[in-house]
Amino acid sequence: MAVTTPPYASDALAEGTVDAVVIGGGAAGLNGALILARSRRSVVVIDSGSPRNAPAQAVHGLLALDGTPPPEILRRGREQVRQYGGRVVFGEVASAESAAPSADGDLRFTVTLADGRSITARRILVATGLTDVLPEMPGLAEHWGDSVVHCPYCHGWEVRDEPIGVLATGPVSIEHALLFRQLTEDLTYFTHGTGLDEDSRARFAARGIHVIDTPVTEVVNDEDGALAGVRLADGQVVARRVVAVAAQMQARTQGLEGLSLPVQDLPKGRGFASGTAGATEVPGVWVAGNATDPVAQVGASAAAGALAGADINRSLAIADTDGALQKIAEGSPHGATR
């Protein structure tokens, strides 16, 4: 489900060694870069231009920016990073791996782009986001981000009072249905081959949620191309204006294999494992946003990027001081900055 954003002017890739490379130009990556740039760190953001929320018309639930189109938020973010000297480079990362440390032992990484260009960095922030993996069903993907939705907080208000169908993908869909029931009185739950125990059926019945066990075969459009319902395996068409589906969420890991970052299985997907402020088990590498927290909305992803950026700056400050002390010990009277 990768959708690209409108093209924009790319900065030149920095030469020499930079303090940090941020892989991913979404909310988490840009906010991490903003923190670093404001700390007078040299930072380069590598942006593939395919954010998860590109199909959406607007971002919701984000204080002061509710209703803003995702491309506009990213445009402003890029401008703000650049305002403090950061660079945003349009490109795809082909590989990222550890490199030989500096003379005083500080970490180094090499990030290579698909076009062959490369850059050396002292630290890396991975903010690649995730991919929503939808069930294989004719007509489903074409409505993704519009009348096929996943998040009641991102899209719920906009589909309130509509006839909504929840297409089950597993146990997580049970809670999904209860959340969407808050938004409409006309809710149908399609088990679609997943299990539904008697207790859940009783709870659904108590809330007026209709259950259909016959598998769904396709999404049906009206004559104008709008979602009109779903077709069942027996040929019956159930009229619906909205389909909610808890898609599997998989962190984007392409090109990052060389970093050997640990991953973890989560109830709703798979992401990079991380600790405090996004630090990973791999020294010098942080992760933030949907790459490690699949359910994070834009605000939470941006906040995670900010925390990671601050922690990266802390790490660099310590390394700078260690390097200065080492130079003094070696007889250099001026210490060092990198």
Buried (B, 14 or more C-beta within 10 A) or exposed (E): BBBEBEEBEEBEBBEEBBBBBBBBBBBBBBBBBBBBBBBEBBBBBBBBBBBBBBBBEBBBBBEEBEEBEBBEBBBEBBEBBBEBEBBBBBBBBBBBEBBEEBEBEBBBBBBBBEEEBBBBBBBBBBBBBBBBBBBEBEBBBEBBBBBBBBBBEBBBEBBBEBBBBBBBBBBBBBEBBBBBBEBBEBBBBBBBEBEBEEEBBEBBEEEEBEBBEBEBBBBBBEEEEEBBBBBBEEEEEBBBBBBBBBBBBBBBBEBBEBBEBEBEEBEBBBBBEBEEBBBBEBEBBBBBBBBBBBBBBBBBBBBBBBBBBBBBBEBBEEBBEBBBEBBEEEEEEEEBEB
